[in-house]
Amino acid sequence: MTFLEELHQQRWDDHRFYHHNRINQALHLVSASCFLVSYVLLFVNPVYAVMVGWLLAMILRQIGHFFFEPKTYDEVNQASHEYKESVKVGYNLQRKVVLLTIWFLAPFVLYLQPGFFGFFNAQEVARGFLYNTSILWLIIGIGAVIFRTVHLFFLKGVQSGLVWATKILTDPFHDIKIYHKAPYYILKGDMYDNMTDWYTDRPVEHPAQPAA
């Protein structure tokens, strides 16, 4: 596949495997809006940008995945939750638990070690706990994207890694495009997406789950 074709494929697989629930989609819509605000704030106030990105955008996004997305057998795609987790290109739920644990523990470690084991010098410590927490969270966020991108270089090839990184950075724009009607569906009582109302030019389907 070309770069754009693979980007199309990764987006389709992510949508059809992990975004069945309309509440999850609506939370992604709000999360995407928060991420766009965060992108703008990076050029104005990095501290606010990181706080909006992690405390609003990321938390809302993961609430949708962990608490609303069904974990039962996926009849639409004929795949179990375990199978979908195993073929997930980016951060599956298990990897997200590790990432979110690191994110959650970072401020506690900083509180006990204001210099963060020498990472911050005395002048930087004086900037305050909130500022330095935002720096750590920014590093964790950027580091998570770089780590998985490089990891994918070895697992699936350089193009797949770069495609995934591009997908992650552009997801806020794409989520608003495809999930802007989610609140409308919720008001109608249509709580689950049957995956028939998006993409008329669908990519090649992901290989079916092997028979047990």
N, CA, C and O of each residue as an XYZ file, in Angstrom:
848
protein
N       0.829     -1.198      0.000
C       0.000      0.000      0.000
C       0.867      1.253      0.000
O       1.982      1.256      0.523
N       0.334      2.320     -0.599
C       1.006      3.605     -0.507
C       0.803      4.167      0.898
O       0.038      3.621      1.692
N       1.496      5.263      1.193
C       1.379      5.898      2.508
C      -0.077      6.270      2.803
O      -0.594      5.964      3.878
N      -0.731      6.928      1.849
C      -2.108      7.371      2.070
C      -3.077      6.201      2.159
O      -4.041      6.248      2.923
N      -2.826      5.149      1.380
C      -3.683      3.970      1.454
C      -3.571      3.294      2.819
O      -4.570      2.840      3.378
N      -2.347      3.229      3.350
C      -2.174      2.607      4.658
C      -2.770      3.480      5.758
O      -3.316      2.964      6.734
N      -2.668      4.794      5.606
C      -3.299      5.695      6.566
C      -4.811      5.481      6.557
O      -5.446      5.433      7.610
N      -5.370      5.356      5.379
C      -6.798      5.064      5.218
C      -7.150      3.749      5.914
O      -8.168      3.655      6.600
N      -6.307      2.745      5.733
C      -6.532      1.428      6.322
C      -6.476      1.475      7.844
O      -7.351      0.935      8.519
N      -5.442      2.125      8.383
C      -5.309      2.195      9.839
C      -6.482      2.942     10.460
O      -6.970      2.560     11.524
N      -6.931      3.989      9.811
C      -8.075      4.740     10.341
C      -9.350      3.895     10.322
O     -10.133      3.917     11.271
N      -9.546      3.162      9.247
C     -10.733      2.320      9.138
C     -10.708      1.214     10.190
O     -11.712      0.976     10.862
N      -9.566      0.535     10.338
C      -9.467     -0.523     11.345
C      -9.687      0.019     12.753
O     -10.351     -0.616     13.573
N      -9.130      1.191     13.029
C      -9.293      1.792     14.350
C     -10.762      2.104     14.610
O     -11.266      1.858     15.706
N     -11.442      2.638     13.617
C     -12.857      2.988     13.771
C     -13.716      1.739     13.963
O     -14.496      1.664     14.913
N     -13.578      0.770     13.078
C     -14.495     -0.376     13.108
C     -14.217     -1.334     14.254
O     -15.122     -2.044     14.692
N     -12.984     -1.373     14.750
C     -12.656     -2.265     15.857
C     -12.891     -1.625     17.228
O     -13.223     -2.326     18.184
N     -12.722     -0.295     17.337
C     -12.646      0.323     18.661
C     -13.608      1.471     18.921
O     -13.501      2.148     19.944
N     -14.557      1.701     17.998
C     -15.447      2.846     18.199
C     -16.886      2.501     17.850
O     -17.532      3.211     17.078
N     -17.384      1.419     18.414
C     -18.765      1.005     18.184
C     -19.748      1.851     18.993
O     -20.810      2.218     18.489
N     -19.408      2.155     20.213
C     -20.324      2.820     21.132
C     -20.436      4.310     20.823
O     -19.423      4.990     20.660
N     -21.659      4.815     20.742
C     -21.862      6.222     20.396
C     -21.375      7.167     21.498
O     -20.934      8.280     21.211
N     -21.455      6.725     22.758
C     -20.931      7.567     23.833
C     -19.423      7.687     23.700
O     -18.854      8.760     23.900
N     -18.783      6.579     23.361
C     -17.344      6.616     23.099
C     -17.037      7.576     21.957
O     -16.082      8.350     22.032
N     -17.838      7.528     20.908
C     -17.640      8.443     19.783
C     -17.841      9.900     20.206
O     -17.080     10.781     19.805
N     -18.873     10.144     21.020
C     -19.138     11.510     21.482
C     -17.996     12.018     22.363
O     -17.601     13.180     22.269
N     -17.471     11.143     23.215
C     -16.331     11.526     24.051
C     -15.103     11.806     23.196
O     -14.307     12.690     23.513
N     -14.952     11.054     22.114
C     -13.849     11.323     21.189
C     -14.042     12.671     20.492
O     -13.071     13.371     20.203
N     -15.286     13.026     20.227
C     -15.570     14.325     19.620
C     -15.141     15.459     20.546
O     -14.488     16.410     20.115
N     -15.512     15.352     21.825
C     -15.117     16.374     22.801
C     -13.606     16.351     22.993
O     -12.961     17.398     23.043
N     -13.047     15.145     23.100
C     -11.604     14.999     23.265
C     -10.848     15.631     22.103
O      -9.856     16.329     22.309
N     -11.320     15.385     20.879
C     -10.669     15.947     19.700
C     -10.689     17.467     19.739
O      -9.703     18.114     19.387
N     -11.811     18.036     20.165
C     -11.920     19.495     20.274
C     -10.926     20.028     21.297
O     -10.302     21.068     21.085
N     -10.782     19.306     22.410
C      -9.819     19.705     23.439
C      -8.388     19.613     22.923
O      -7.556     20.468     23.228
N      -8.105     18.574     22.142
C      -6.767     18.432     21.577
C      -6.445     19.583     20.626
O      -5.315     20.072     20.608
N      -7.423     20.018     19.839
C      -7.189     21.136     18.937
C      -6.906     22.411     19.723
O      -6.059     23.213     19.328
N      -7.619     22.599     20.840
C      -7.323     23.735     21.723
C      -5.912     23.608     22.263
O      -5.176     24.591     22.349
N      -5.540     22.389     22.627
C      -4.200     22.134     23.150
C      -3.132     22.452     22.111
O      -2.090     23.016     22.445
N      -3.381     22.096     20.859
C      -2.428     22.390     19.785
C      -2.181     23.891     19.671
O      -1.046     24.334     19.494
N      -3.252     24.663     19.775
C      -3.126     26.119     19.686
C      -2.392     26.665     20.905
O      -1.530     27.536     20.781
N      -2.740     26.148     22.089
C      -2.132     26.637     23.326
C      -0.634     26.347     23.408
O       0.091     27.031     24.131
N      -0.169     25.344     22.675
C       1.265     25.048     22.683
C       2.090     26.269     22.272
O       3.225     26.437     22.718
N       1.517     27.110     21.424
C       2.217     28.299     20.954
C       1.973     29.505     21.850
O       2.602     30.549     21.678
N       1.063     29.362     22.802
C       0.703     30.483     23.674
C       1.092     30.222     25.119
O       1.770     31.039     25.741
N       0.667     29.089     25.650
C       0.954     28.724     27.033
C       1.111     27.208     27.117
O       0.121     26.492     27.262
N       2.348     26.714     27.026
C       2.581     25.263     27.026
C       2.010     24.537     28.242
O       1.574     23.391     28.134
N       2.012     25.205     29.403
C       1.485     24.568     30.610
C      -0.001     24.270     30.442
O      -0.448     23.151     30.695
N      -0.756     25.263     30.019
C      -2.188     25.057     29.787
C      -2.415     24.023     28.684
O      -3.341     23.216     28.762
N      -1.570     24.053     27.662
C      -1.708     23.113     26.549
C      -1.608     21.675     27.035
O      -2.421     20.827     26.669
N      -0.605     21.411     27.861
C      -0.402     20.056     28.366
C      -1.536     19.653     29.298
O      -2.013     18.519     29.238
N      -1.972     20.565     30.156
C      -3.053     20.249     31.085
C      -4.358     19.941     30.344
O      -5.073     19.004     30.700
N      -4.662     20.735     29.313
C      -5.858     20.475     28.514
C      -5.712     19.142     27.782
O      -6.658     18.357     27.712
N      -4.518     18.895     27.236
C      -4.279     17.678     26.480
C      -4.386     16.417     27.316
O      -4.998     15.435     26.895
N      -3.785     16.443     28.508
C      -3.801     15.244     29.351
C      -5.050     15.147     30.225
O      -5.708     14.106     30.246
N      -5.383     16.218     30.946
C      -6.458     16.139     31.934
C      -7.850     16.148     31.309
O      -8.791     15.618     31.900
N      -7.994     16.733     30.140
C      -9.301     16.748     29.477
C      -9.324     15.788     28.287
O     -10.046     14.792     28.296
N      -8.533     16.097     27.273
C      -8.592     15.320     26.037
C      -8.278     13.847     26.238
O      -9.039     12.981     25.805
N      -7.164     13.561     26.892
C      -6.751     12.162     27.021
C      -7.672     11.381     27.959
O      -8.039     10.245     27.658
N      -8.041     11.969     29.075
C      -8.896     11.257     30.026
C     -10.270     10.959     29.413
O     -10.772      9.841     29.535
N     -10.871     11.944     28.761
C     -12.169     11.712     28.125
C     -12.071     10.613     27.076
O     -12.963      9.775     26.949
N     -10.987     10.630     26.337
C     -10.777      9.637     25.283
C     -10.700      8.226     25.859
O     -11.301      7.292     25.327
N      -9.963      8.087     26.938
C      -9.765      6.750     27.513
C     -10.979      6.279     28.307
O     -11.216      5.075     28.401
N     -11.745      7.189     28.871
C     -12.998      6.800     29.522
C     -13.891      6.096     28.506
O     -14.516      5.081     28.813
N     -13.944      6.642     27.298
C     -14.747      6.025     26.257
C     -14.302      4.617     25.935
O     -15.129      3.722     25.761
N     -12.999      4.416     25.855
C     -12.460      3.097     25.512
C     -12.612      2.090     26.653
O     -13.011      0.948     26.424
N     -12.300      2.502     27.862
C     -12.269      1.567     28.979
C     -13.652      1.245     29.532
O     -13.888      0.119     29.973
N     -14.570      2.207     29.518
C     -15.840      2.022     30.214
C     -17.069      1.868     29.309
O     -18.090      1.339     29.749
N     -16.988      2.314     28.077
C     -18.174      2.260     27.222
C     -18.029      1.327     26.027
O     -19.022      0.777     25.549
N     -16.828      1.145     25.548
C     -16.651      0.287     24.378
C     -16.843     -1.175     24.781
O     -16.223     -1.628     25.743
N     -17.692     -1.925     24.063
C     -17.955     -3.323     24.431
C     -16.700     -4.188     24.303
O     -15.888     -4.010     23.395
N     -16.568     -5.130     25.240
C     -15.424     -6.052     25.236
C     -15.865     -7.470     24.862
O     -15.084     -8.416     24.951
N     -17.109     -7.601     24.449
C     -17.629     -8.912     24.063
C     -17.263     -9.208     22.610
O     -16.588     -8.420     21.948
N     -17.721    -10.357     22.135
C     -17.420    -10.753     20.755
C     -18.039     -9.752     19.781
O     -19.207     -9.386     19.912
N     -17.260     -9.322     18.821
C     -17.686     -8.330     17.842
C     -18.309     -9.039     16.639
O     -17.604     -9.547     15.766
N     -19.654     -9.063     16.609
C     -20.358     -9.741     15.532
C     -20.194     -9.019     14.195
O     -20.171     -9.656     13.142
N     -20.082     -7.693     14.237
C     -19.952     -6.909     13.009
C     -18.678     -7.284     12.256
O     -18.685     -7.456     11.037
N     -17.583     -7.405     13.012
C     -16.286     -7.698     12.394
C     -15.838     -9.142     12.573
O     -14.752     -9.524     12.137
N     -16.700     -9.956     13.232
C     -16.366    -11.358     13.458
C     -15.005    -11.506     14.131
O     -14.130    -12.223     13.645
N     -14.845    -10.822     15.245
C     -13.562    -10.859     15.952
C     -13.791    -10.729     17.451
O     -14.679     -9.998     17.889
N     -13.001    -11.428     18.221
C     -13.076    -11.321     19.674
C     -12.300    -10.091     20.132
O     -11.470     -9.552     19.400
N     -12.586     -9.660     21.354
C     -11.854     -8.531     21.917
C     -10.364     -8.863     22.009
O      -9.516     -8.013     21.737
N     -10.056    -10.081     22.387
C      -8.658    -10.495     22.523
C      -7.925    -10.431     21.177
O      -6.766    -10.025     21.101
N      -8.623    -10.838     20.137
C      -7.998    -10.794     18.809
C      -7.744     -9.353     18.380
O      -6.678     -9.038     17.852
N      -8.722     -8.481     18.608
C      -8.553     -7.078     18.226
C      -7.407     -6.432     18.998
O      -6.663     -5.619     18.451
N      -7.270     -6.796     20.267
C      -6.165     -6.268     21.062
C      -4.817     -6.736     20.502
O      -3.836     -5.992     20.529
N      -4.777     -7.960     19.999
C      -3.511     -8.521     19.513
C      -3.070     -7.904     18.189
O      -1.876     -7.887     17.886
N      -4.015     -7.396     17.395
C      -3.659     -6.825     16.095
C      -3.671     -5.298     16.118
O      -3.448     -4.667     15.084
N      -3.924     -4.705     17.256
C      -3.946     -3.254     17.383
C      -2.593     -2.666     17.002
O      -1.570     -3.076     17.549
N      -2.573     -1.728     16.087
C      -1.316     -1.155     15.613
C      -0.689     -0.256     16.680
O       0.513     -0.328     16.933
N      -1.503      0.580     17.295
C      -0.970      1.524     18.277
C      -1.013      0.981     19.686
O      -0.571     -0.137     19.948
N      -1.553      1.785     20.596
C      -1.629      1.405     22.003
C      -2.944      0.684     22.273
O      -4.007      1.305     22.281
N      -2.873     -0.636     22.497
C      -4.061     -1.360     22.919
C      -4.311     -1.065     24.395
O      -3.555     -0.309     25.005
N      -5.356     -1.647     24.981
C      -5.714     -1.313     26.360
C      -4.604     -1.656     27.346
O      -4.374     -0.920     28.306
N      -3.920     -2.764     27.114
C      -2.842     -3.158     28.021
C      -1.696     -2.151     27.977
O      -1.157     -1.770     29.016
N      -1.326     -1.725     26.773
C      -0.253     -0.731     26.651
C      -0.704      0.611     27.223
O       0.095      1.349     27.800
N      -1.994      0.920     27.058
C      -2.496      2.179     27.605
C      -2.431      2.190     29.123
O      -2.151      3.229     29.721
N      -2.685      1.051     29.757
C      -2.598      0.971     31.216
C      -1.186      1.315     31.672
O      -1.004      2.041     32.649
N      -0.192      0.797     30.967
C       1.204      1.097     31.313
C       1.484      2.583     31.131
O       2.061      3.224     32.010
N       1.075      3.130     29.989
C       1.311      4.545     29.710
C       0.615      5.443     30.725
O       1.217      6.387     31.237
N      -0.654      5.152     31.018
C      -1.407      5.977     31.962
C      -0.878      5.847     33.381
O      -0.964      6.795     34.161
N      -0.336      4.694     33.725
C       0.276      4.527     35.044
C       1.504      5.417     35.171
O       1.699      6.064     36.200
N       2.337      5.454     34.127
C       3.517      6.331     34.134
C       3.087      7.787     34.251
O       3.660      8.560     35.020
N       2.061      8.150     33.469
C       1.552      9.527     33.520
C       1.028      9.867     34.916
O       1.296     10.956     35.424
N       0.294      8.960     35.535
C      -0.318      9.206     36.836
C       0.731      9.318     37.942
O       0.592     10.142     38.846
N       1.769      8.502     37.876
C       2.769      8.470     38.938
C       3.780      9.607     38.841
O       4.389      9.974     39.847
N       3.967     10.164     37.662
C       4.988     11.207     37.472
C       4.849     12.377     38.454
O       5.861     12.779     39.030
N       3.647     12.952     38.682
C       3.543     14.070     39.624
C       3.875     13.678     41.061
O       4.427     14.487     41.808
N       3.545     12.442     41.461
C       3.860     12.006     42.822
C       5.369     11.888     43.018
O       5.905     12.272     44.058
N       6.040     11.355     42.007
C       7.501     11.267     42.083
C       8.100     12.666     42.114
O       9.043     12.920     42.863
N       7.567     13.565     41.316
C       8.067     14.941     41.291
C       7.854     15.631     42.628
O       8.704     16.401     43.077
N       6.724     15.357     43.263
C       6.447     15.963     44.571
C       7.476     15.515     45.609
O       7.927     16.307     46.436
N       7.838     14.236     45.550
C       8.821     13.703     46.498
C      10.245     14.074     46.107
O      11.117     14.216     46.964
N      10.473     14.230     44.805
C      11.790     14.586     44.293
C      11.650     15.799     43.371
O      11.572     15.630     42.154
N      11.617     17.019     43.922
C      11.396     18.219     43.102
C      12.370     18.372     41.937
O      12.043     18.978     40.917
N      13.561     17.821     42.101
C      14.534     17.881     41.008
C      14.425     16.717     40.050
O      15.151     16.641     39.059
N      13.515     15.814     40.353
C      13.286     14.606     39.556
C      14.606     13.893     39.271
O      14.967     13.625     38.125
N      15.310     13.597     40.366
C      16.569     12.851     40.321
C      17.622     13.545     39.444
O      18.381     12.900     38.721
N      17.639     14.893     39.535
C      18.639     15.658     38.805
C      18.206     16.142     37.438
O      18.953     16.858     36.772
N      17.005     15.763     37.005
C      16.537     16.194     35.691
C      16.306     17.703     35.670
O      16.618     18.363     34.678
N      15.758     18.259     36.765
C      15.562     19.695     36.877
C      16.645     20.290     37.776
O      16.899     19.772     38.864
N      17.275     21.359     37.337
C      18.242     22.047     38.200
C      17.505     22.971     39.163
O      16.280     23.074     39.113
N      18.249     23.642     40.037
C      17.636     24.470     41.087
C      16.769     25.585     40.493
O      15.690     25.880     41.006
N      17.247     26.194     39.418
C      16.485     27.271     38.786
C      15.186     26.735     38.196
O      14.148     27.392     38.268
N      15.246     25.542     37.615
C      14.051     24.945     37.028
C      13.079     24.472     38.101
O      11.865     24.537     37.906
N      13.599     23.995     39.233
C      12.740     23.593     40.349
C      11.935     24.793     40.848
O      10.781     24.661     41.254
N      12.572     25.966     40.809
C      11.929     27.187     41.296
C      10.729     27.604     40.435
O       9.916     28.424     40.862
N      10.621     27.052     39.248
C       9.478     27.397     38.394
C       8.174     26.885     38.977
O       7.097     27.385     38.650
N       8.277     25.887     39.839
C       7.080     25.399     40.510
C       6.661     24.014     40.083
O       7.028     23.527     39.013
N       5.875     23.385     40.956
C       5.431     22.003     40.751
C       4.565     21.860     39.508
O       4.761     20.928     38.728
N       3.605     22.769     39.308
C       2.680     22.668     38.184
C       3.412     22.762     36.855
O       3.159     21.980     35.939
N       4.320     23.724     36.757
C       5.058     23.908     35.510
C       5.886     22.675     35.186
O       5.878     22.196     34.053
N       6.595     22.166     36.174
C       7.463     21.015     35.929
C       6.663     19.732     35.683
O       7.114     18.846     34.957
N       5.477     19.636     36.289
C       4.606     18.505     35.978
C       4.208     18.540     34.513
O       4.188     17.507     33.844
N       3.892     19.726     34.016
C       3.508     19.853     32.606
C       4.668     19.468     31.690
O       4.455     18.880     30.630
N       5.886     19.798     32.095
C       7.054     19.418     31.296
C       7.187     17.899     31.236
O       7.438     17.330     30.175
N       7.015     17.250     32.389
C       7.112     15.788     32.431
C       6.009     15.150     31.596
O       6.260     14.197     30.859
N       4.797     15.667     31.708
C       3.686     15.101     30.942
C       3.881     15.316     29.444
O       3.509     14.463     28.639
N       4.465     16.460     29.069
C       4.748     16.708     27.662
C       5.775     15.701     27.140
O       5.639     15.172     26.037
N       6.798     15.449     27.947
C       7.827     14.482     27.570
C       7.233     13.079     27.461
O       7.557     12.334     26.537
N       6.365     12.723     28.406
C       5.733     11.396     28.370
C       4.877     11.249     27.112
O       4.908     10.206     26.459
N       4.118     12.285     26.773
C       3.263     12.224     25.591
C       4.068     12.090     24.304
O       3.792     11.223     23.474
N       5.068     12.959     24.147
C       5.911     12.904     22.950
C       6.693     11.592     22.912
O       6.828     10.960     21.864
N       7.206     11.196     24.080
C       7.981      9.962     24.158
C       7.161      8.744     23.796
O       7.669      7.820     23.162
N       5.889      8.731     24.193
C       5.014      7.589     23.891
C       4.815      7.447     22.391
O       4.815      6.335     21.864
N       4.646      8.577     21.697
C       4.453      8.537     20.242
C       5.743      8.094     19.553
O       5.712      7.252     18.657
N       6.873      8.660     19.971
C       8.154      8.299     19.355
C       8.487      6.833     19.614
O       8.926      6.123     18.709
N       8.276      6.377     20.859
C       8.602      4.992     21.221
C       7.818      4.006     20.366
O       8.394      3.078     19.798
N       6.498      4.203     20.273
C       5.684      3.255     19.506
C       5.988      3.356     18.010
O       5.953      2.350     17.303
N       6.286      4.566     17.526
C       6.627      4.732     16.111
C       7.873      3.929     15.755
O       7.890      3.193     14.768
N       8.911      4.078     16.568
C      10.159      3.346     16.326
C       9.938      1.845     16.502
O      10.481      1.036     15.749
N       9.136      1.483     17.501
C       8.819      0.068     17.720
C       8.162     -0.528     16.473
O       8.473     -1.652     16.080
N       7.254      0.230     15.856
C       6.579     -0.234     14.649
C       7.534     -0.338     13.462
O       7.302     -1.128     12.548
N       8.602      0.451     13.471
C       9.601      0.329     12.415
C      10.098     -1.111     12.333
O      10.280     -1.662     11.247
N      10.315     -1.708     13.506
C      10.848     -3.064     13.569
C       9.758     -4.121     13.392
O      10.013     -5.192     12.841
N       8.544     -3.820     13.859
C       7.460     -4.801     13.771
C       6.822     -4.858     12.393
O       6.550     -5.940     11.874
N       6.581     -3.686     11.796
C       5.809     -3.633     10.558
C       6.479     -2.869      9.429
O       5.994     -2.889      8.297
N       7.587     -2.195      9.720
C       8.266     -1.421      8.689
C       8.194      0.073      8.966
O       7.341      0.544      9.718
N       9.110      0.808      8.339
C       9.209      2.254      8.572
C       7.930      2.972      8.157
O       7.447      3.850      8.872
N       7.381      2.595      6.996
C       6.174      3.285      6.537
C       5.034      3.132      7.530
O       4.343      4.106      7.830
N       4.824      1.917      8.049
C       3.723      1.691      8.992
C       3.891      2.538     10.247
O       2.918      3.074     10.777
N       5.129      2.656     10.719
C       5.384      3.480     11.891
C       5.088      4.943     11.631
O       4.469      5.609     12.460
N       5.522      5.449     10.489
C       5.280      6.846     10.149
C       3.801      7.104      9.885
O       3.282      8.171     10.213
N       3.132      6.129      9.296
C       1.684      6.254      9.073
C       0.961      6.361     10.399
O       0.082      7.206     10.568
N       1.331      5.497     11.351
C       0.672      5.530     12.652
C       0.907      6.862     13.351
O      -0.022      7.434     13.921
N       2.153      7.368     13.312
C       2.456      8.661     13.940
C       1.626      9.771     13.296
O       1.113     10.650     13.988
N       1.499      9.726     11.981
C       0.686     10.718     11.273
C      -0.773     10.610     11.687
O      -1.450     11.616     11.898
N      -1.247      9.374     11.799
C      -2.626      9.152     12.218
C      -2.871      9.737     13.607
O      -3.871     10.422     13.823
N      -1.971      9.474     14.542
C      -2.130      9.958     15.913
C      -2.193     11.479     15.953
O      -3.044     12.050     16.635
N      -1.300     12.131     15.227
C      -1.232     13.594     15.262
C      -2.428     14.241     14.569
O      -2.810     15.362     14.908
N      -3.014     13.549     13.611
C      -4.150     14.121     12.871
C      -5.493     13.576     13.329
O      -6.533     13.988     12.814
N      -5.490     12.657     14.287
C      -6.745     12.085     14.791
C      -7.758     13.135     15.257
O      -8.948     12.973     14.988
N      -7.335     14.206     15.946
C      -8.341     15.186     16.387
C      -9.169     15.747     15.231
O     -10.386     15.894     15.351
N      -8.515     16.059     14.121
C      -9.238     16.577     12.954
C     -10.168     15.505     12.378
O     -11.317     15.782     12.035
N      -9.655     14.291     12.280
C     -10.432     13.204     11.687
C     -11.596     12.795     12.588
O     -12.683     12.495     12.095
N     -11.376     12.781     13.903
C     -12.446     12.411     14.831
C     -13.622     13.376     14.743
O     -14.778     12.958     14.784
N     -13.327     14.663     14.621
C     -14.408     15.644     14.499
C     -15.182     15.396     13.201
O     -16.406     15.519     13.167
N     -14.458     15.048     12.142
C     -15.096     14.793     10.845
C     -16.054     13.611     10.904
O     -17.160     13.687     10.369
N     -15.642     12.515     11.550
C     -16.468     11.300     11.486
C     -17.397     11.097     12.682
O     -18.324     10.291     12.612
N     -17.156     11.829     13.793
C     -17.984     11.625     14.984
C     -18.831     12.842     15.352
O     -19.405     12.887     16.440
N     -18.912     13.817     14.469
C     -19.668     15.021     14.817
C     -21.165     14.748     14.960
O     -21.876     15.539     15.580
N     -21.653     13.639     14.397
C     -23.077     13.297     14.522
C     -23.359     12.378     15.710
O     -24.512     12.013     15.938
N     -22.336     12.000     16.465
C     -22.534     11.066     17.576
C     -23.583     11.550     18.576
O     -24.427     10.748     18.978
N     -23.579     12.820     19.002
C     -24.625     13.277     19.939
C     -26.032     13.120     19.355
O     -26.976     12.799     20.077
N     -26.166     13.345     18.064
C     -27.461     13.191     17.399
C     -27.943     11.739     17.484
O     -29.112     11.490     17.778
N     -27.051     10.792     17.229
C     -27.423      9.380     17.311
C     -27.792      8.987     18.738
O     -28.710      8.194     18.948
N     -27.083      9.537     19.712
C     -27.390      9.235     21.111
C     -28.788      9.726     21.464
O     -29.541      9.025     22.139
N     -29.137     10.929     21.011
C     -30.470     11.465     21.266
C     -31.555     10.617     20.609
O     -32.676     10.545     21.112
N     -31.228      9.980     19.497
C     -32.163      9.082     18.810
C     -32.275      7.733     19.508
O     -33.181      6.950     19.222
N     -31.341      7.465     20.433
C     -31.329      6.167     21.097
C     -30.537      5.116     20.346
O     -30.573      3.937     20.701
N     -29.820      5.533     19.310
C     -28.991      4.615     18.519
C     -27.604      4.578     19.157
O     -26.745      5.399     18.837
N     -27.392      3.625     20.059
C     -26.204      3.642     20.903
C     -25.001      2.914     20.312
O     -23.895      3.015     20.844
N     -25.207      2.181     19.216
C     -24.078      1.445     18.645
C     -24.008      1.641     17.136
O     -25.018      1.573     16.435
N     -22.808      1.882     16.658
C     -22.551      2.082     15.233
C     -22.471      0.720     14.546
O     -21.725     -0.159     14.976
N     -23.246      0.557     13.477
C     -23.213     -0.711     12.743
C     -22.144     -0.722     11.649
O     -22.049     -1.666     10.866
N     -21.346      0.342     11.611
C     -20.208      0.461     10.693
C     -20.617      0.483      9.221
O     -19.846      0.071      8.354
N     -21.817      0.960      8.941
C     -22.264      1.037      7.546
C     -22.423      2.477      7.071
O     -22.773      2.711      5.914
N     -22.168      3.448      7.956
C     -22.425      4.840      7.591
C     -21.138      5.647      7.405
O     -21.163      6.877      7.440
N     -20.034      4.962      7.211
C     -18.764      5.675      7.062
C     -17.902      4.953      6.051
O     -17.798      3.727      6.086
N     -17.287      5.687      5.157
C     -16.381      5.171      4.136
C     -17.115      4.388      3.049
O     -17.465      3.224      3.246
N     -17.342      5.013      1.927
C     -17.894      4.297      0.787
C     -16.791      3.568      0.020
O     -17.046      2.600     -0.697
N     -15.545      4.061      0.189
C     -14.397      3.415     -0.458
C     -13.542      2.746      0.612
O     -12.413      3.162      0.873
N     -14.090      1.720      1.215
C     -13.418      1.084      2.345
C     -12.163      0.344      1.908
O     -12.118     -0.238      0.824
N     -11.134      0.372      2.770
C      -9.909     -0.346      2.440
C     -10.126     -1.841      2.504
O     -11.203     -2.313      2.869
N      -9.105     -2.571      2.150
C      -9.144     -4.016      2.261
C      -9.344     -4.375      3.718
O      -8.685     -3.813      4.593
N     -10.248     -5.306      3.988
C     -10.530     -5.676      5.368
C      -9.330     -6.332      6.024
O      -8.532     -7.010      5.377
N      -9.226     -6.113      7.322
C      -8.174     -6.776      8.101
C      -8.430     -8.275      8.050
O      -9.584     -8.704      8.046
N      -7.367     -9.078      8.010
C      -7.568    -10.537      7.973
C      -8.521    -11.003      9.050
O      -8.442    -10.551     10.193
N      -9.416    -11.897      8.701
C     -10.409    -12.407      9.659
C      -9.724    -13.159     10.773
O      -8.625    -13.692     10.617
N     -10.405    -13.186     11.905
C      -9.851    -13.918     13.040
C      -9.792    -15.413     12.707
O     -10.769    -15.991     12.232
N      -8.636    -16.027     12.961
C      -8.529    -17.464     12.697
C      -9.548    -18.241     13.518
O      -9.830    -17.881     14.661
N     -10.085    -19.269     12.961
C     -11.047    -20.104     13.680
C     -10.401    -20.750     14.880
O      -9.238    -21.149     14.825
N     -11.150    -20.858     15.972
C     -10.599    -21.445     17.189
C     -10.352    -22.938     16.988
O      -9.887    -23.616     17.905
